[in-house]
Structure formats: C-alpha cells, structure tokens
Amino acid sequence: MNAEKFVGKLLGEKKMEAMVQRLDRLTRDESRLAVAQILEVVHGLVQNTNVVMEGEQYPLRLSPVGC
C-alpha cells in the first residue's frame, strides 16, 4: 500500500482533498508575499539609482519600509 492510499484511508478522501487545497492556497499566498517584497526592494533600488543619477544627497534605503 503506498503512502497516498494509506493517508486517504486514514483521513478520508474529503479531508485529504481539503488539506491539499489549503496547502495550495498557502503556497500561492506565500508566493504573492515574496513577489511584493521583491517589488519593494526593486522600487527602492530604482529610487536610489535616480537619486544618484540626479546628484541629490539622500541616505540609501537598503531594506523595505517596515522591516
């Protein structure tokens, strides 16, 4: 008996399907959060690049706001 069938019999098919759906949702949520953080960092880098190119003197922000 393979592990999937064993878990299926142990928990029931509906519970197993609900667990898989929840894991999928959590994975998507985590991916969205990671993308948002990456966009914040890239935005900060672009801002800092613009400051350097314009010759203005502002402190560099190396981490996203709120960290």
C-alpha positions in Angstrom: 0.0 0.0 0.0 1.5 3.4 -1.0 1.5 6.4 1.3 -1.2 8.3 -0.5 -3.7 5.4 -0.3 -2.8 4.9 3.4 -3.4 8.6 4.2 -6.5 8.5 2.1 -7.9 5.6 4.1 -6.8 7.1 7.4 -8.1 10.6 6.9 -10.8 10.1 4.3 -10.7 11.4 0.8 -12.5 14.6 1.5 -10.2 15.6 4.4 -7.2 14.9 2.3 -8.5 16.9 -0.6 -9.2 19.8 1.8 -5.7 19.6 3.1 -4.2 19.7 -0.4 -6.4 22.7 -1.3 -5.3 24.6 1.8 -1.7 23.8 1.2 -2.1 25.1 -2.4 -3.7 28.3 -1.2 -1.0 28.9 1.4 1.7 28.3 -1.2 0.0 30.9 -3.5 -0.3 33.4 -0.6 3.4 32.9 0.2 4.4 33.5 -3.4 2.4 36.7 -3.6 4.1 38.0 -0.4 7.5 37.1 -1.8 6.7 39.0 -5.0 5.5 42.0 -3.1 8.7 42.1 -1.1 10.8 41.8 -4.2 8.9 44.7 -5.8 9.5 46.8 -2.8 13.3 46.2 -2.9 13.4 46.9 -6.7 11.4 50.1 -6.2 13.9 51.2 -3.5 16.8 50.4 -5.8 15.3 52.4 -8.6 14.6 55.3 -6.3 18.2 55.2 -5.0 19.5 55.0 -8.6 17.5 58.0 -9.5 18.9 59.9 -6.5 22.5 59.1 -7.5 21.9 60.0 -11.1 20.3 63.3 -10.2 23.2 64.1 -7.8 20.9 64.5 -4.7 22.2 63.6 -1.3 19.8 61.3 0.5 20.6 58.3 2.7 20.2 55.0 0.8 17.4 52.8 1.9 18.6 49.2 1.7 15.6 47.4 3.1 11.8 47.8 2.5 9.9 50.2 4.8 8.6 48.4 7.9 11.4 45.9 8.2 
